[in-house]
Amino acid sequence: MCYNCVRSFGGVTLIHRKRYIGSLGRDCTPKNEGGMGFKDLHLFNLAMLAKQGWMILKNPTSLIAQIYKALYFPEGSFWDAELRQQPSFPWRSIVEAHSVLQVGTRWMVELIDHETTAWNDRLIDELFSPSEALLIKSIPISSHLPRDKVAWHPHKRGIFTTNSAYYVARDIAYNRVNYPPPVDEFQTLWKTIWKAEVPKKVAVGVWRACQNILPTRETLLTKGYEGETGCLLCDCPLESVGHVLVDCQIARALLGEVSLQITCPVTPVFIFKEWMLECVNRVSLEQFEKFMMFLWALWTNRNAALWEEKPRLPADIAIATVGWFNQYKLVHASSIPGVKVIQRWTSPAKRVLKCNIDGSYSYHQRKGGVGCVLRDHKGDFRAALMKMVHNANSAFQVELLALKTAVQFAISLHHEQVQFESDCLQLVQTINAEDEDASICGHVVDEVRAMFSNYPMFSLTHVKCQANNVSHNLACAALHSELSHSWFLYAPC
């Protein structure tokens, strides 16, 4: 969003209707850090330019990549390229985004012994620290022994996206590349405000109140306002955010009318944002949503007194706000409360087998267990398998290995029509995606995709956990067993 748009978004003041009270830097901050989540155009432009550089890295044989190489780095690589004399505007722009690519790019190098098709333990131990070496050795090895390739580290699948590049550019701009972001003590407040099921204008209004950028007369004094400073609804000499929404006679009377477990501050001098954080920690989300509606009603009542000279009584405000809130909840109800849909295992088509798979992972033990069970269209047991996975580094890796094991198990039994089901949505989306997967498990993903392409009647779908209990129990049992087990005639007890 451009700066003029942000200025217009800021609202209307008493004197200067286009003057923005907020801060562009605050508005471009993520919502969970106290901002509005708008994109910074300069940083977003860098992310777009980084995409052009990424295309040169991934496709060095393309025509445009060869032209740039001949002109700007004929004897070196893209990383050594410089502007040189009289560079073109596109190349100058791509070089500007060099830093974004340098931070986000990783090379997946080959550290595998081709004779044993296993990790080269000696080389890994020499190059990396013990913790890093253990993590590398836990990566599963593909039988295809893939070559070195470049990957985009900020994305979980190793593919370049403009959105992830934007956050890399933002970390560079705020000097957060090698340091974690500062901890915001009000993060709970921001998350609750944006998670609340209230009209968006209410959430924005409460956020502006917490950031002290509502156009109250106290705030306008910092922008050159020279008019009256008193409250429009009582005799207070200074109208501030805390006074209008909490300490004013109308506000105290309204909060006394409704049944909320919120107490007003004892002293008139307090920080509104800190008091709101206390309210979040004290009441439930539903109570806080109702409280946000009342805060918005108090602010609109103040504006009605200013522009229309028609303020309302606290009882009228309470009745209208509760009615509005109930109507909004009724219209935007996502589901019927108290009703849960339980998914059961369903049989496949005739002559098709269904293979349910699951993986279980222990972070502290760095190991996992996989389980799969094959059943026919009548629901009769055909085969099952469970196996432990050593040196596992993530739950997704275990789920991926569970699928690979199940596919190899079905192929070994000479089954050609199998419907695989997993309760890991990320796994299903990754395997069924058409684009490249350059993550640390990408070579295993490619191997599983190759097996699916060789067997056109194999398919992978997602299923709820309730319909995947048998394979889940097998995976949990495999996590605590050092042996692999297979069953063919009778189901495991």
C-alpha positions as semicolon CSV with decimal commas, in nm:
position;residue;x (nm);y (nm);z (nm)
1;M;0,000;0,000;0,000
2;C;0,145;0,336;-0,103
3;Y;0,208;0,621;0,136
4;N;-0,087;0,827;0,009
5;C;-0,319;0,532;0,065
6;V;-0,190;0,495;0,420
7;R;-0,247;0,865;0,482
8;S;-0,608;0,835;0,366
9;F;-0,652;0,523;0,578
10;G;-0,546;0,711;0,888
11;G;-0,878;0,886;0,925
12;V;-0,999;1,242;0,960
13;T;-0,877;1,501;1,207
14;L;-1,060;1,809;1,327
15;I;-0,862;2,058;1,119
16;H;-0,650;1,886;0,852
17;R;-0,858;1,615;0,689
18;K;-0,563;1,454;0,508
19;R;-0,316;1,466;0,792
20;Y;-0,217;1,119;0,912
21;I;-0,169;1,076;1,286
22;G;0,002;0,736;1,270
23;S;0,342;0,627;1,149
24;L;0,426;0,465;0,817
25;G;0,683;0,242;0,989
26;R;0,421;0,122;1,238
27;D;0,168;0,050;0,965
28;C;0,423;-0,164;0,775
29;T;0,499;-0,369;1,087
30;P;0,339;-0,718;1,107
31;K;0,016;-0,737;1,301
32;N;0,157;-0,960;1,574
33;E;0,422;-0,693;1,640
34;G;0,176;-0,408;1,683
35;G;0,142;-0,289;1,323
36;M;-0,117;-0,306;1,049
37;G;0,067;-0,558;0,833
38;F;0,095;-0,337;0,523
39;K;0,384;-0,402;0,285
40;D;0,669;-0,154;0,257
41;L;0,683;-0,073;-0,116
42;H;1,062;-0,033;-0,125
43;L;1,122;-0,369;0,043
44;F;0,855;-0,537;-0,169
45;N;1,022;-0,398;-0,479
46;L;1,352;-0,550;-0,363
47;A;1,176;-0,886;-0,323
48;M;1,043;-0,862;-0,679
49;L;1,391;-0,779;-0,808
50;A;1,537;-1,068;-0,610
51;K;1,300;-1,295;-0,800
52;Q;1,462;-1,187;-1,127
53;G;1,805;-1,269;-0,982
54;W;1,674;-1,603;-0,860
55;M;1,561;-1,689;-1,213
56;I;1,916;-1,622;-1,336
57;L;2,054;-1,854;-1,066
58;K;1,806;-2,135;-1,137
59;N;1,820;-2,107;-1,518
60;P;2,179;-2,020;-1,614
61;T;2,127;-2,148;-1,969
62;S;1,836;-1,915;-2,044
63;L;1,888;-1,640;-2,300
64;I;1,862;-1,350;-2,054
65;A;2,101;-1,521;-1,809
66;Q;2,359;-1,573;-2,084
67;I;2,327;-1,211;-2,195
68;Y;2,383;-1,082;-1,843
69;K;2,678;-1,319;-1,797
70;A;2,843;-1,203;-2,120
71;L;2,801;-0,838;-2,025
72;Y;2,862;-0,827;-1,649
73;F;3,033;-1,145;-1,524
74;P;3,192;-1,329;-1,819
75;E;3,468;-1,490;-1,609
76;G;3,294;-1,524;-1,273
77;S;2,960;-1,616;-1,121
78;F;2,644;-1,423;-1,051
79;W;2,761;-1,363;-0,693
80;D;3,078;-1,188;-0,815
81;A;2,898;-0,965;-1,064
82;E;2,940;-0,588;-1,041
83;L;2,770;-0,292;-1,203
84;R;3,063;-0,206;-1,433
85;Q;3,048;0,100;-1,656
86;Q;2,712;0,221;-1,787
87;P;2,501;-0,072;-1,661
88;S;2,146;-0,108;-1,781
89;F;1,865;-0,008;-1,550
90;P;1,734;-0,369;-1,515
91;W;2,079;-0,498;-1,418
92;R;2,135;-0,212;-1,176
93;S;1,804;-0,303;-1,012
94;I;1,891;-0,675;-0,987
95;V;2,227;-0,597;-0,826
96;E;2,042;-0,383;-0,570
97;A;1,865;-0,702;-0,453
98;H;2,191;-0,899;-0,425
99;S;2,185;-0,885;-0,045
100;V;1,838;-1,044;-0,030
101;L;1,955;-1,340;-0,237
102;Q;2,277;-1,380;-0,038
103;V;2,086;-1,410;0,289
104;G;1,813;-1,644;0,165
105;T;2,004;-1,875;-0,072
106;R;2,154;-2,206;0,040
107;W;2,344;-2,469;-0,157
108;M;2,246;-2,831;-0,102
109;V;2,586;-2,992;-0,154
110;E;2,667;-3,358;-0,199
111;L;2,823;-3,518;0,110
112;I;2,740;-3,878;0,016
113;D;2,982;-4,164;-0,039
114;H;2,885;-4,306;-0,380
115;E;3,037;-4,645;-0,307
116;T;2,837;-4,709;0,009
117;T;2,541;-4,477;-0,079
118;A;2,562;-4,342;0,276
119;W;2,671;-4,017;0,435
120;N;3,044;-3,947;0,428
121;D;3,079;-3,939;0,807
122;R;3,446;-3,841;0,807
123;L;3,397;-3,541;0,579
124;I;3,085;-3,426;0,764
125;D;3,258;-3,447;1,103
126;E;3,549;-3,240;0,967
127;L;3,338;-2,963;0,817
128;F;3,062;-2,920;1,073
129;S;3,008;-2,899;1,446
130;P;2,878;-3,209;1,630
131;S;2,523;-3,074;1,650
132;E;2,521;-2,977;1,281
133;A;2,676;-3,311;1,182
134;L;2,404;-3,500;1,371
135;L;2,136;-3,295;1,195
136;I;2,288;-3,359;0,851
137;K;2,319;-3,732;0,910
138;S;1,950;-3,746;1,005
139;I;1,850;-3,634;0,653
140;P;1,725;-3,937;0,456
141;I;1,927;-4,031;0,147
142;S;1,764;-4,094;-0,187
143;S;1,862;-4,392;-0,396
144;H;1,899;-4,158;-0,697
145;L;2,193;-3,968;-0,536
146;P;2,086;-3,621;-0,653
147;R;2,336;-3,353;-0,758
148;D;2,408;-3,025;-0,579
149;K;2,139;-2,760;-0,621
150;V;2,048;-2,417;-0,496
151;A;1,756;-2,381;-0,254
152;W;1,567;-2,090;-0,097
153;H;1,616;-2,132;0,276
154;P;1,326;-1,913;0,412
155;H;1,063;-2,134;0,245
156;K;0,990;-2,475;0,395
157;R;0,993;-2,637;0,050
158;G;1,305;-2,453;-0,068
159;I;1,126;-2,267;-0,347
160;F;1,151;-1,893;-0,399
161;T;0,843;-1,687;-0,319
162;T;0,811;-1,310;-0,324
163;N;0,641;-1,313;0,014
164;S;0,931;-1,492;0,187
165;A;1,182;-1,269;0,007
166;Y;0,998;-0,964;0,140
167;Y;1,053;-1,076;0,499
168;V;1,421;-1,142;0,423
169;A;1,451;-0,786;0,291
170;R;1,272;-0,661;0,600
171;D;1,512;-0,847;0,830
172;I;1,803;-0,688;0,644
173;A;1,651;-0,341;0,673
174;Y;1,592;-0,382;1,048
175;N;1,927;-0,559;1,108
176;R;1,762;-0,884;1,219
177;V;1,951;-1,128;0,997
178;N;2,181;-1,265;1,266
179;Y;1,972;-1,162;1,564
180;P;1,624;-1,272;1,674
181;P;1,352;-1,003;1,666
182;P;1,291;-0,825;1,996
183;V;1,024;-0,976;2,217
184;D;0,711;-0,762;2,226
185;E;0,543;-0,783;2,566
186;F;0,215;-0,675;2,402
187;Q;0,214;-0,953;2,143
188;T;-0,074;-1,126;2,323
189;L;-0,279;-0,807;2,298
190;W;-0,215;-0,765;1,924
191;K;-0,296;-1,127;1,846
192;T;-0,619;-1,109;2,046
193;I;-0,732;-0,790;1,874
194;W;-0,686;-0,929;1,523
195;K;-0,821;-1,273;1,616
196;A;-1,140;-1,133;1,765
197;E;-1,457;-1,200;1,564
198;V;-1,572;-0,840;1,543
199;P;-1,619;-0,602;1,248
200;K;-1,286;-0,498;1,103
201;K;-1,347;-0,132;1,171
202;V;-1,388;-0,219;1,539
203;A;-1,057;-0,407;1,547
204;V;-0,880;-0,122;1,368
205;G;-1,034;0,133;1,604
206;V;-0,923;-0,059;1,915
207;W;-0,575;-0,104;1,767
208;R;-0,550;0,271;1,703
209;A;-0,661;0,338;2,058
210;C;-0,389;0,108;2,193
211;Q;-0,133;0,285;1,976
212;N;-0,265;0,624;2,095
213;I;-0,336;0,747;1,741
214;L;-0,709;0,809;1,769
215;P;-0,771;1,176;1,679
216;T;-0,855;1,289;2,030
217;R;-0,789;1,649;2,120
218;E;-0,480;1,554;2,319
219;T;-0,336;1,374;2,015
220;L;-0,422;1,662;1,784
221;L;-0,220;1,899;2,000
222;T;0,094;1,726;1,872
223;K;-0,019;1,801;1,514
224;G;-0,067;2,175;1,551
225;Y;-0,426;2,180;1,677
226;E;-0,505;2,503;1,866
227;G;-0,874;2,462;1,954
228;E;-1,052;2,349;2,268
229;T;-0,896;2,058;2,459
230;G;-1,173;1,960;2,699
231;C;-1,390;1,650;2,685
232;L;-1,708;1,682;2,482
233;L;-1,912;1,471;2,726
234;C;-1,796;1,588;3,068
235;D;-1,597;1,864;3,239
236;C;-1,252;1,703;3,204
237;P;-1,001;1,968;3,084
238;L;-0,812;1,729;2,852
239;E;-0,964;1,474;2,615
240;S;-0,732;1,173;2,582
241;V;-0,781;0,816;2,461
242;G;-0,788;0,679;2,814
243;H;-1,038;0,940;2,923
244;V;-1,285;0,894;2,634
245;L;-1,286;0,513;2,649
246;V;-1,240;0,447;3,021
247;D;-1,238;0,742;3,261
248;C;-1,519;0,958;3,124
249;Q;-1,851;0,958;3,311
250;I;-2,026;0,806;3,007
251;A;-1,761;0,531;2,979
252;R;-1,776;0,438;3,347
253;A;-2,155;0,436;3,340
254;L;-2,159;0,215;3,028
255;L;-1,910;-0,035;3,170
256;G;-2,121;-0,048;3,482
257;E;-2,434;-0,125;3,280
258;V;-2,291;-0,438;3,113
259;S;-2,183;-0,762;3,277
260;L;-1,811;-0,767;3,204
261;Q;-1,540;-0,876;3,445
262;I;-1,341;-0,559;3,375
263;T;-1,257;-0,301;3,637
264;C;-1,171;0,058;3,548
265;P;-0,831;0,194;3,660
266;V;-0,828;0,356;4,004
267;T;-0,604;0,646;3,905
268;P;-0,694;0,883;3,617
269;V;-0,336;0,869;3,487
270;F;-0,266;0,531;3,325
271;I;-0,134;0,383;3,001
272;F;-0,428;0,260;2,797
273;K;-0,228;-0,012;2,616
274;E;-0,104;-0,166;2,941
275;W;-0,454;-0,164;3,086
276;M;-0,586;-0,339;2,772
277;L;-0,321;-0,609;2,812
278;E;-0,443;-0,669;3,167
279;C;-0,799;-0,700;3,036
280;V;-0,690;-0,958;2,778
281;N;-0,527;-1,170;3,047
282;R;-0,827;-1,139;3,278
283;V;-1,130;-1,217;3,059
284;S;-1,221;-1,476;2,797
285;L;-1,202;-1,408;2,425
286;E;-1,579;-1,378;2,393
287;Q;-1,591;-1,125;2,677
288;F;-1,306;-0,928;2,522
289;E;-1,485;-0,922;2,186
290;K;-1,789;-0,769;2,353
291;F;-1,563;-0,523;2,534
292;M;-1,411;-0,415;2,200
293;M;-1,759;-0,345;2,067
294;F;-1,832;-0,120;2,365
295;L;-1,506;0,069;2,315
296;W;-1,602;0,131;1,954
297;A;-1,948;0,244;2,062
298;L;-1,794;0,494;2,307
299;W;-1,576;0,639;2,032
300;T;-1,865;0,672;1,785
301;N;-2,074;0,833;2,059
302;R;-1,796;1,087;2,112
303;N;-1,791;1,161;1,736
304;A;-2,170;1,199;1,736
305;A;-2,137;1,457;2,012
306;L;-1,872;1,642;1,812
307;W;-2,023;1,649;1,464
308;E;-2,398;1,607;1,528
309;E;-2,427;1,726;1,889
310;K;-2,637;1,416;1,962
311;P;-2,468;1,208;2,233
312;R;-2,660;0,906;2,363
313;L;-2,724;0,780;2,714
314;P;-2,517;0,485;2,844
315;A;-2,824;0,257;2,857
316;D;-2,907;0,331;2,491
317;I;-2,545;0,267;2,388
318;A;-2,545;-0,066;2,571
319;I;-2,871;-0,187;2,413
320;A;-2,767;-0,088;2,060
321;T;-2,417;-0,237;2,092
322;V;-2,534;-0,570;2,235
323;G;-2,793;-0,599;1,957
324;W;-2,534;-0,520;1,690
325;F;-2,288;-0,768;1,838
326;N;-2,547;-1,049;1,853
327;Q;-2,654;-0,986;1,494
328;Y;-2,294;-0,989;1,377
329;K;-2,226;-1,317;1,557
330;L;-2,540;-1,471;1,408
331;V;-2,450;-1,374;1,053
332;H;-2,082;-1,468;1,079
333;A;-2,125;-1,790;1,278
334;S;-1,876;-2,038;1,129
335;S;-2,047;-2,349;1,262
336;I;-2,326;-2,468;1,487
337;P;-2,192;-2,480;1,843
338;G;-2,183;-2,821;2,004
339;V;-2,202;-3,014;1,675
340;K;-1,888;-3,204;1,569
341;V;-1,858;-3,407;1,252
342;I;-1,663;-3,729;1,308
343;Q;-1,509;-3,882;0,998
344;R;-1,498;-4,263;0,975
345;W;-1,288;-4,491;0,759
346;T;-1,453;-4,545;0,421
347;S;-1,398;-4,840;0,191
348;P;-1,233;-4,789;-0,150
349;A;-1,376;-4,886;-0,485
350;K;-1,394;-5,250;-0,585
351;R;-1,057;-5,406;-0,679
352;V;-0,880;-5,111;-0,517
353;L;-0,689;-5,135;-0,191
354;K;-0,671;-4,856;0,062
355;C;-0,346;-4,801;0,251
356;N;-0,365;-4,577;0,557
357;I;-0,029;-4,439;0,668
358;D;0,092;-4,236;0,964
359;G;0,412;-4,130;1,137
360;S;0,495;-4,065;1,502
361;Y;0,786;-3,840;1,604
362;S;0,978;-3,784;1,929
363;Y;1,168;-3,454;1,932
364;H;1,380;-3,534;2,239
365;Q;1,479;-3,884;2,121
366;R;1,528;-3,773;1,759
367;K;1,352;-4,078;1,623
368;G;1,019;-4,173;1,477
369;G;0,792;-4,460;1,393
370;V;0,593;-4,533;1,076
371;G;0,291;-4,753;1,030
372;C;0,065;-4,856;0,743
373;V;-0,228;-5,092;0,697
374;L;-0,380;-5,229;0,376
375;R;-0,754;-5,311;0,349
376;D;-0,979;-5,401;0,058
377;H;-1,319;-5,265;-0,048
378;K;-1,493;-5,488;0,208
379;G;-1,277;-5,355;0,491
380;D;-1,097;-5,689;0,529
381;F;-0,736;-5,686;0,645
382;R;-0,473;-5,754;0,376
383;A;-0,136;-5,647;0,522
384;A;0,028;-5,411;0,771
385;L;0,374;-5,283;0,857
386;M;0,548;-5,084;1,129
387;K;0,906;-4,962;1,139
388;M;1,127;-4,734;1,349
389;V;1,307;-4,434;1,193
390;H;1,641;-4,344;1,350
391;N;1,797;-3,993;1,344
392;A;1,476;-3,815;1,250
393;N;1,481;-3,434;1,255
394;S;1,116;-3,339;1,202
395;A;0,764;-3,476;1,211
396;F;0,721;-3,405;0,840
397;Q;1,028;-3,612;0,758
398;V;0,878;-3,909;0,945
399;E;0,545;-3,866;0,764
400;L;0,730;-3,855;0,432
401;L;0,927;-4,169;0,514
402;A;0,604;-4,338;0,620
403;L;0,459;-4,273;0,275
404;K;0,777;-4,392;0,102
405;T;0,779;-4,710;0,311
406;A;0,410;-4,775;0,241
407;V;0,451;-4,727;-0,134
408;Q;0,750;-4,962;-0,144
409;F;0,553;-5,210;0,069
410;A;0,259;-5,204;-0,174
411;I;0,490;-5,244;-0,474
412;S;0,665;-5,541;-0,312
413;L;0,324;-5,708;-0,274
414;H;0,255;-5,648;-0,648
415;H;-0,045;-5,422;-0,589
416;E;-0,109;-5,178;-0,873
417;Q;-0,432;-5,006;-0,760
418;V;-0,382;-4,850;-0,418
419;Q;-0,538;-4,543;-0,259
420;F;-0,302;-4,402;0,006
421;E;-0,448;-4,192;0,286
422;S;-0,260;-3,968;0,532
423;D;-0,375;-3,727;0,801
424;C;-0,076;-3,498;0,726
425;L;-0,214;-3,229;0,496
426;Q;0,131;-3,084;0,430
427;L;0,250;-3,422;0,301
428;V;-0,047;-3,460;0,068
429;Q;-0,005;-3,109;-0,071
430;T;0,370;-3,155;-0,119
431;I;0,343;-3,483;-0,309
432;N;0,052;-3,369;-0,526
433;A;0,215;-3,033;-0,610
434;E;0,365;-2,997;-0,957
435;D;0,649;-2,757;-0,876
436;E;0,997;-2,852;-0,757
437;D;1,067;-2,924;-0,392
438;A;1,413;-2,798;-0,293
439;S;1,387;-2,860;0,081
440;I;1,620;-3,093;0,271
441;C;1,370;-3,373;0,206
442;G;1,319;-3,273;-0,158
443;H;1,511;-3,570;-0,300
444;V;1,285;-3,811;-0,109
445;V;0,982;-3,619;-0,236
446;D;1,113;-3,662;-0,592
447;E;1,164;-4,034;-0,531
448;V;0,808;-4,079;-0,405
449;R;0,670;-3,879;-0,697
450;A;0,864;-4,101;-0,935
451;M;0,707;-4,412;-0,783
452;F;0,361;-4,260;-0,819
453;S;0,430;-4,175;-1,184
454;N;0,539;-4,535;-1,250
455;Y;0,211;-4,662;-1,104
456;P;-0,070;-4,444;-1,249
457;M;-0,335;-4,615;-1,033
458;F;-0,164;-4,499;-0,712
459;S;-0,321;-4,193;-0,547
460;L;-0,273;-3,993;-0,227
461;T;-0,555;-3,817;-0,042
462;H;-0,599;-3,647;0,293
463;V;-0,813;-3,790;0,572
464;K;-0,902;-3,678;0,923
465;C;-0,721;-3,826;1,222
466;Q;-1,035;-4,008;1,338
467;A;-1,032;-4,219;1,021
468;N;-0,663;-4,303;1,056
469;N;-0,650;-4,463;1,401
470;V;-0,509;-4,803;1,304
471;S;-0,201;-4,669;1,126
472;H;-0,154;-4,414;1,404
473;N;-0,145;-4,691;1,667
474;L;0,108;-4,882;1,457
475;A;0,329;-4,573;1,424
476;C;0,320;-4,512;1,801
477;A;0,408;-4,876;1,865
478;A;0,697;-4,855;1,616
479;L;0,834;-4,552;1,802
480;H;0,905;-4,773;2,104
481;S;1,013;-5,085;1,918
482;E;1,359;-5,154;1,777
483;L;1,229;-5,418;1,536
484;S;1,032;-5,393;1,213
485;H;0,715;-5,602;1,190
486;S;0,496;-5,704;0,899
487;W;0,160;-5,883;0,902
488;F;-0,003;-6,060;0,608
489;L;-0,256;-6,318;0,728
490;Y;-0,384;-6,181;1,056
491;A;-0,421;-5,823;1,173
492;P;-0,198;-5,709;1,461
493;C;-0,370;-5,726;1,797
